[in-house]
Amino acid sequence: MTGAAVSASAFTTVFSDGDFDPIWNTVMPTNGTTTDPDAGGGGSQTTSVSATGGNPGAFLDILLNIGSSNRIVGTFSWRDDFTIDPAAVGGITNISYSFDAKRGASNNPGNAQAFGMAIEQNGIHYYSYNANSLTDWNNYSDSDFTIGELAVYPGEQDEAAAGGFETPDFSASGAPITFGYMRLNSTVGAAAFIHGFMDNYSVTVDHVLVPEPSTYALALGAVMLVGVVVRRRR
């Protein structure tokens, strides 16, 4: 009699928001200088949803106030329900994403601005980087988003290293992951404000759920029991 094979099950989870009816949460995990992100200070953010002017319809508006020169200010925006638990749904095998973004009004149009995908895990924020200072809507997407494209937010490197979280964990043993969106802005020479817009956010997560050993044992036992019954009948 041969052993029983219990196969893994593949699933797909999709998070998307093109209307922005709920207000997204936004935090500022990094708020420091270009040379010492842990110094703190120098910026604030205000997040709101505009009903019109998106691509199309409503869109997310993140206003950053950069308090002084030579600073980088970053934000991470998310929805609480854009979270998966690998322990419950299985290890992540692939991530694809798409969103639209553009630069809004600023008192210093020369300031650098970046948009990107972001995740939060174990209290650490990780982000990808797409530089853009364009004032028209542009689409950003990636059909094969990997761990290698994510970096720890400046200012959290020491915390990540202390916990062994230099990179996120997409395996089935990883902590819950919240998917979101990041913005980075910098200013040189003067304080500044700048709006950044985001619309049509979508993330598709492929994951594989492998049966627990106890589940596998139960399935194998059931198969062996059927084999015994068949033999007895013969």
Solvent accessible surface area in square Angstrom, and as a share of the most:
residue,aa,sasa,rsa
1,M,140,0.63
2,T,122,0.71
3,G,68,0.65
4,A,17,0.13
5,A,103,0.79
6,V,50,0.29
7,S,93,0.60
8,A,49,0.38
9,S,50,0.32
10,A,85,0.66
11,F,97,0.40
12,T,83,0.49
13,T,35,0.20
14,V,88,0.51
15,F,18,0.08
16,S,66,0.42
17,D,11,0.06
18,G,31,0.30
19,D,92,0.48
20,F,2,0.01
21,D,122,0.63
22,P,58,0.37
23,I,109,0.55
24,W,5,0.02
25,N,56,0.29
26,T,20,0.12
27,V,53,0.30
28,M,44,0.19
29,P,30,0.19
30,T,3,0.02
31,N,37,0.19
32,G,2,0.02
33,T,30,0.17
34,T,72,0.42
35,T,127,0.74
36,D,70,0.36
37,P,41,0.26
38,D,91,0.47
39,A,63,0.49
40,G,32,0.30
41,G,41,0.40
42,G,21,0.20
43,G,24,0.23
44,S,56,0.36
45,Q,51,0.23
46,T,80,0.47
47,T,28,0.16
48,S,51,0.33
49,V,40,0.23
50,S,36,0.23
51,A,78,0.60
52,T,107,0.62
53,G,52,0.50
54,G,13,0.12
55,N,62,0.32
56,P,113,0.71
57,G,35,0.34
58,A,16,0.13
59,F,13,0.06
60,L,0,0.00
61,D,18,0.09
62,I,1,0.01
63,L,41,0.20
64,L,0,0.00
65,N,57,0.29
66,I,2,0.01
67,G,48,0.46
68,S,45,0.29
69,S,43,0.27
70,N,78,0.40
71,R,42,0.15
72,I,51,0.26
73,V,0,0.00
74,G,0,0.00
75,T,0,0.00
76,F,2,0.01
77,S,0,0.00
78,W,50,0.17
79,R,47,0.17
80,D,103,0.54
81,D,85,0.44
82,F,6,0.03
83,T,53,0.31
84,I,10,0.05
85,D,52,0.27
86,P,1,0.00
87,A,74,0.58
88,A,66,0.51
89,V,42,0.24
90,G,2,0.02
91,G,14,0.14
92,I,19,0.10
93,T,88,0.51
94,N,40,0.21
95,I,0,0.00
96,S,30,0.19
97,Y,18,0.07
98,S,37,0.24
99,F,0,0.00
100,D,10,0.05
101,A,0,0.00
102,K,38,0.16
103,R,10,0.04
104,G,12,0.12
105,A,67,0.52
106,S,25,0.16
107,N,87,0.45
108,N,42,0.22
109,P,102,0.64
110,G,71,0.69
111,N,8,0.04
112,A,55,0.43
113,Q,5,0.02
114,A,1,0.01
115,F,0,0.00
116,G,0,0.00
117,M,0,0.00
118,A,0,0.00
119,I,0,0.00
120,E,42,0.19
121,Q,1,0.00
122,N,63,0.32
123,G,42,0.40
124,I,1,0.01
125,H,24,0.11
126,Y,1,0.00
127,Y,29,0.11
128,S,11,0.07
129,Y,128,0.49
130,N,39,0.20
131,A,72,0.56
132,N,10,0.05
133,S,58,0.38
134,L,105,0.52
135,T,91,0.53
136,D,105,0.54
137,W,51,0.18
138,N,41,0.21
139,N,91,0.47
140,Y,34,0.13
141,S,74,0.47
142,D,36,0.18
143,S,88,0.57
144,D,87,0.45
145,F,5,0.02
146,T,60,0.35
147,I,59,0.30
148,G,76,0.73
149,E,73,0.33
150,L,16,0.08
151,A,51,0.39
152,V,19,0.11
153,Y,0,0.00
154,P,27,0.17
155,G,25,0.24
156,E,16,0.07
157,Q,90,0.40
158,D,105,0.55
159,E,100,0.45
160,A,1,0.00
161,A,56,0.43
162,A,94,0.73
163,G,38,0.37
164,G,55,0.53
165,F,66,0.27
166,E,97,0.43
167,T,83,0.48
168,P,5,0.03
169,D,56,0.29
170,F,21,0.09
171,S,53,0.34
172,A,53,0.41
173,S,101,0.65
174,G,6,0.05
175,A,32,0.24
176,P,71,0.45
177,I,0,0.00
178,T,17,0.10
179,F,0,0.00
180,G,0,0.00
181,Y,0,0.00
182,M,0,0.00
183,R,0,0.00
184,L,15,0.08
185,N,2,0.01
186,S,25,0.16
187,T,1,0.00
188,V,115,0.66
189,G,61,0.59
190,A,51,0.40
191,A,54,0.42
192,A,8,0.06
193,F,72,0.30
194,I,0,0.00
195,H,42,0.19
196,G,1,0.01
197,F,31,0.13
198,M,1,0.00
199,D,0,0.00
200,N,50,0.26
201,Y,2,0.01
202,S,33,0.21
203,V,0,0.00
204,T,39,0.23
205,V,0,0.00
206,D,44,0.23
207,H,6,0.03
208,V,42,0.24
209,L,69,0.34
210,V,100,0.58
211,P,39,0.24
212,E,116,0.52
213,P,113,0.71
214,S,68,0.44
215,T,69,0.40
216,Y,86,0.33
217,A,60,0.46
218,L,137,0.68
219,A,37,0.29
220,L,48,0.24
221,G,36,0.34
222,A,54,0.42
223,V,68,0.39
224,M,93,0.41
225,L,115,0.57
226,V,93,0.53
227,G,17,0.17
228,V,64,0.37
229,V,56,0.32
230,V,59,0.34
231,R,164,0.60
232,R,201,0.74
233,R,202,0.74
234,R,227,0.83
